[in-house]
């Protein structure tokens, strides 16, 4: 496997390499013709250099150039491990002084970089370099630490299995020997472990160390657990943010990765560039329960959407349609689906359900056709049966002529959604 395809071992290393190249490239007025992941990495450049063409040609020469970059990464990986900056594969004159971590030493002639994506600038126009500590280096915790490093934040890591930190240390992280040492290293402590019970096991013995710090908990759990942990942190004099990663681990550090946080607005604002380095980080409000509630709700939205997609793939597959062909059509259809969510949210909030998109009775008939087709093709009917049952319940409740968004009233089982005050057919 080429190292640029190895996200665990070289995501931060790619950023490390990019920072070095970016010091040597001239600003290019046009985007590269080939939009591969690596060529996109190097589109923004900052400094005139006699070697500009050498680097730029590598970045824009397609697969051959990426293979060349792969060779450079291999040499760079071993050089970093030795604490050197002697790139195997560079021209002989290209030798550089050692650096510490991912906070690259800037050339005195380099123009300031654009830091809008990685947190706000400080008063002197430079990006604010903060420090953070990550406790727990599972799949998500590891990615969090890599994203912090890639953004230039001084990062301390701790894990019960110390070897899990080896790759991060090679990328510039500092390994803490104990949880207490890790907490003492930073005003911001990020915890990402399997459950809240483990959070307590790890932090309670060193609880007094949390005073005056911000605790960010990206552990999955219930709203009740989040509220209880927030109260415990407050009793220690610590700010608390509960959070959730809504885009899995693959997108961490990219703008499209959604992270939701709730709790201390002051802590979120003070350390804004740290969560911003993870992706699209949103503060939902002061109630710490909001993040786990959104986590559960958005998880359900994703799974419900995918369940419909899987059934659809099986349905068209029975007619000989390739899944990728159908996915291309379905992707083009999604903007309409997204628009329905916004429209139906307004219907639910108003408590009125116009049948602009078809009534419950119309949708029930269409779902009946889907069930008949599924049975004829001998594929599972669980997904259409679920939605047909919701439509039947809505019709039995008197919403047969109402818009399909009235189905929400059969789900809330007597507890109306926030904002709903009345119903209309």
ROTOR-710343 format. One line per 4 residues: their letters; for each residue x, y, z of C-alpha. Coordinates in steps of 0.02 Angstrom, whole numbers, plus 50000, padded with zeros to 5 digits. Example, Ala and Ser with C-alpha at 12.3 -4.5 7.8 and 13.67 -1.06 7.14 Angstrom:
2
as) 50615:49775:50390; 50684:49947:50357 .
***
This chain:
425
xxxx) 50000:50000:50000; 50066:50171:49955; 50084:50281:50109; 49963:50412:50044 .
xxxx) 49831:50275:50046; 49872:50229:50226; 49768:50349:50333; 49818:50279:50502 .
xxxx) 50005:50298:50477; 50023:50447:50364; 49876:50567:50371; 49973:50684:50483 .
xxxx) 50131:50646:50386; 50049:50707:50225; 50009:50871:50311; 50188:50876:50376 .
xxxx) 50253:50854:50199; 50129:50980:50129; 50187:51113:50251; 50365:51090:50193 .
xxxx) 50318:51099:50009; 50203:51246:50035; 50352:51349:50092; 50433:51322:49922 .
xxxx) 50293:51341:49797; 50245:51498:49705; 50063:51551:49709; 49981:51473:49558 .
xxxx) 49836:51570:49477; 49753:51414:49406; 49694:51251:49482; 49780:51091:49427 .
xxxx) 49697:51001:49283; 49695:50836:49374; 49593:50839:49534; 49664:50690:49626 .
xxxx) 49669:50699:49817; 49855:50735:49822; 49853:50867:49686; 49715:50958:49781 .
xxxx) 49822:50959:49938; 49951:51068:49851; 49838:51190:49759; 49875:51332:49881 .
xxxx) 50056:51389:49880; 50150:51526:49968; 50329:51564:49919; 50433:51591:49764 .
xxxx) 50567:51462:49744; 50685:51405:49605; 50616:51230:49635; 50436:51280:49607 .
xxxx) 50421:51189:49441; 50498:51031:49512; 50369:51021:49651; 50222:51084:49549 .
xxxx) 50252:50959:49409; 50252:50819:49535; 50088:50881:49608; 49998:50892:49441 .
xxxx) 50066:50749:49340; 49930:50624:49379; 49963:50447:49437; 50148:50451:49394 .
xxxx) 50168:50605:49503; 50075:50522:49646; 50188:50371:49634; 50335:50491:49645 .
xxxx) 50257:50571:49799; 50233:50398:49873; 50420:50368:49857; 50455:50535:49942 .
xxxx) 50337:50490:50084; 50427:50327:50113; 50593:50418:50129; 50514:50552:50237 .
xxxx) 50436:50427:50356; 50603:50349:50401; 50685:50521:50411; 50555:50585:50533 .
xxxx) 50575:50429:50638; 50760:50471:50654; 50722:50653:50694; 50798:50711:50531 .
xxxx) 50742:50816:50383; 50843:50731:50248; 50716:50682:50116; 50764:50527:50020 .
xxxx) 50716:50567:49841; 50739:50757:49844; 50875:50840:49741; 51040:50837:49836 .
xxxx) 51031:51024:49875; 50864:51002:49964; 50912:50971:50145; 50822:51049:50291 .
xxxx) 50846:51077:50476; 50751:50974:50604; 50577:51024:50661; 50474:50981:50811 .
xxxx) 50301:50908:50781; 50184:50975:50650; 50203:51158:50696; 50320:51191:50551 .
xxxx) 50457:51322:50564; 50412:51454:50437; 50537:51527:50315; 50574:51711:50356 .
xxxx) 50524:51751:50177; 50360:51656:50176; 50196:51747:50157; 50067:51719:50295 .
xxxx) 49954:51571:50265; 49766:51578:50258; 49708:51512:50427; 49522:51534:50404 .
xxxx) 49491:51347:50401; 49589:51311:50558; 49526:51439:50683; 49533:51626:50696 .
xxxx) 49690:51730:50685; 49770:51808:50836; 49803:51992:50853; 49966:51981:50756 .
xxxx) 49883:51899:50606; 49952:51726:50640; 49846:51575:50675; 49817:51538:50859 .
xxxx) 49915:51383:50910; 49828:51300:51057; 49864:51142:51152; 49752:50994:51185 .
xxxx) 49758:50824:51265; 49673:50667:51199; 49632:50527:51321; 49587:50368:51228 .
xxxx) 49663:50317:51061; 49534:50203:50987; 49484:50226:50806; 49403:50397:50836 .
xxxx) 49525:50458:50969; 49671:50422:50855; 49590:50524:50715; 49554:50669:50834 .
xxxx) 49737:50678:50884; 49792:50672:50702; 49676:50816:50658; 49741:50921:50803 .
xxxx) 49919:50888:50748; 49881:50928:50567; 49808:51095:50621; 49967:51137:50716 .
xxxx) 49901:51115:50893; 50023:51049:51023; 49948:50881:51066; 49977:50765:51213 .
xxxx) 49905:50589:51206; 49874:50449:51329; 49808:50273:51306; 49806:50121:51418 .
xxxx) 49897:50027:51281; 50044:50144:51261; 50097:50072:51093; 49942:50145:51012 .
xxxx) 50023:50316:51029; 50181:50269:50934; 50122:50330:50763; 50058:50493:50838 .
xxxx) 50222:50524:50928; 50311:50501:50761; 50197:50638:50692; 50237:50759:50832 .
xxxx) 50126:50714:50980; 50190:50702:51158; 50155:50539:51250; 50096:50558:51429 .
xxxx) 50142:50419:51550; 49986:50441:51657; 49814:50521:51645; 49866:50648:51777 .
xxxx) 50019:50697:51676; 49912:50716:51521; 49784:50828:51607; 49921:50938:51680 .
xxxx) 49992:50965:51505; 49846:51065:51436; 49699:51178:51481; 49592:51075:51361 .
xxxx) 49562:50890:51394; 49475:50785:51261; 49410:50614:51315; 49356:50483:51189 .
xxxx) 49328:50311:51266; 49195:50175:51245; 49073:50235:51380; 49042:50359:51521 .
xxxx) 49085:50230:51655; 49263:50224:51588; 49268:50414:51587; 49232:50410:51773 .
xxxx) 49359:50271:51805; 49495:50371:51720; 49458:50546:51783; 49390:50526:51960 .
xxxx) 49559:50477:52036; 49634:50640:51967; 49477:50746:51975; 49558:50893:52064 .
xxxx) 49675:50916:51917; 49525:50968:51810; 49495:51130:51905; 49509:51279:51787 .
xxxx) 49515:51168:51633; 49392:51128:51494; 49336:50947:51481; 49273:50893:51310 .
xxxx) 49189:50723:51311; 49168:50639:51141; 49109:50476:51218; 48943:50406:51158 .
xxxx) 48807:50395:51289; 48637:50455:51345; 48575:50630:51381; 48561:50586:51565 .
xxxx) 48743:50533:51572; 48796:50695:51489; 48699:50801:51614; 48769:50702:51761 .
xxxx) 48948:50718:51697; 48926:50904:51667; 48868:50927:51846; 49016:50828:51910 .
xxxx) 49137:50935:51809; 49055:51095:51870; 49076:51039:52050; 49263:51028:52017 .
xxxx) 49273:51201:51940; 49293:51135:51762; 49200:51187:51605; 49114:51046:51512 .
xxxx) 49071:51012:51331; 48984:50854:51275; 49010:50809:51093; 48979:50683:50956 .
xxxx) 49063:50641:50791; 48923:50624:50664; 49026:50576:50511; 49118:50424:50575 .
xxxx) 49308:50424:50576; 49348:50431:50390; 49310:50617:50370; 49386:50683:50532 .
xxxx) 49488:50839:50493; 49393:50878:50333; 49266:51020:50315; 49121:50900:50282 .
xxxx) 49145:50806:50447; 49005:50859:50565; 49041:50872:50751; 48907:50931:50873 .
xxxx) 48944:51003:51045; 48839:51066:51188; 48878:51135:51360; 48990:51279:51406 .
xxxx) 48980:51413:51270; 49130:51501:51348; 49239:51345:51333; 49186:51320:51152 .
xxxx) 49227:51501:51109; 49393:51502:51203; 49457:51345:51117; 49363:51370:50954 .
xxxx) 49508:51329:50838; 49530:51157:50918; 49357:51087:50877; 49363:51183:50712 .
xxxx) 49514:51079:50662; 49401:50925:50667; 49283:50987:50532; 49114:51072:50537 .
xxxx) 49097:51094:50726; 48932:51162:50790; 48886:51221:50964; 48703:51175:50993 .
xxxx) 48673:51265:51157; 48713:51268:51342; 48615:51111:51387; 48743:50968:51388 .
xxxx) 48603:50845:51344; 48584:50919:51169; 48739:50837:51094; 48690:50657:51139 .
xxxx) 48510:50691:51085; 48570:50754:50915; 48691:50608:50907; 48549:50484:50928 .
xxxx) 48432:50578:50811; 48558:50599:50671; 48614:50419:50689; 48433:50367:50663 .
xxxx) 48418:50481:50512; 48573:50403:50433; 48517:50225:50467; 48340:50257:50407 .
xxxx) 48406:50333:50246; 48526:50189:50218; 48391:50061:50254; 48286:50138:50116 .
xxxx) 48437:50139:50002; 48479:49957:50036; 48301:49903:49997; 48302:50010:49839 .
xxxx) 48466:49931:49782; 48391:49758:49808; 48235:49809:49713; 48324:49877:49559 .
xxxx) 48454:49740:49571; 48317:49612:49542; 48289:49701:49376; 48474:49688:49333 .
xxxx) 48526:49865:49379; 48702:49886:49444; 48709:49963:49621; 48831:50099:49566 .
xxxx) 48718:50149:49421; 48570:50165:49537; 48674:50258:49667; 48719:50390:49538 .
xxxx) 48534:50420:49501; 48489:50417:49686; 48625:50543:49728; 48554:50664:49601 .
xxxx) 48383:50641:49682; 48443:50683:49858; 48428:50874:49846; 48240:50850:49825 .
xxxx) 48236:50736:49978; 48334:50865:50078; 48211:51001:50027; 48068:50893:50091 .
xxxx) 48148:50887:50264; 48150:51077:50273; 47971:51092:50210; 47903:50956:50323 .
xxxx) 47993:51029:50475; 47894:51189:50446; 47732:51090:50430; 47768:51001:50594 .
xxxx) 47812:51163:50681; 47651:51246:50620; 47546:51094:50660; 47469:51102:50486 .
xxxx) 47498:50967:50356; 47458:51022:50178; 47454:50884:50048; 47569:50974:49925 .
xxxx) 47680:50820:49917; 47535:50697:49921; 47417:50643:50059; 47440:50500:50180 .
xxxx) 47315:50397:50079; 47411:50428:49917; 47576:50378:49996; 47497:50224:50074 .
xxxx) 47440:50167:49901; 47614:50197:49830; 47691:50099:49973; 47570:49958:49934 .
xxxx) 47640:49951:49758; 47816:49943:49829; 47765:49798:49940; 47685:49705:49795 .
xxxx) 47839:49730:49686; 47955:49673:49826; 47855:49514:49852; 47851:49480:49666 .
xxxx) 48040:49499:49658; 48058:49391:49815; 48155:49521:49912; 48130:49573:50093 .
xxxx) 47982:49684:50136; 48034:49742:50310; 48075:49921:50256; 47916:49959:50158 .
xxxx) 47810:49869:50288; 47878:49984:50424; 47830:50142:50331; 47664:50069:50275 .
xxxx) 47622:50036:50458; 47658:50219:50500; 47548:50277:50357; 47407:50161:50412 .
xxxx) 47417:50227:50589; 47410:50406:50526; 47257:50366:50419; 47171:50280:50566 .
xxxx) 47205:50437:50670; 47108:50542:50545; 47254:50604:50438; 47213:50511:50278 .
xxxx) 47188:50672:50182; 47329:50764:50271; 47505:50783:50205; 47626:50642:50237 .
xxxx) 47719:50743:50371; 47570:50706:50486; 47649:50535:50512; 47752:50620:50648 .
xxxx) 47598:50622:50759; 47592:50433:50758; 47773:50426:50814; 47763:50551:50957 .
xxxx) 47623:50445:51035; 47536:50588:51120; 47689:50695:51152; 47688:50832:51022 .
xxxx) 47853:50893:50949; 47916:51061:51011; 47826:51204:50926; 47672:51103:50874 .
xxxx) 47513:51179:50945; 47377:51119:50828; 47337:50996:50690; 47248:51018:50526 .
x) 47193:50899:50391 .
***
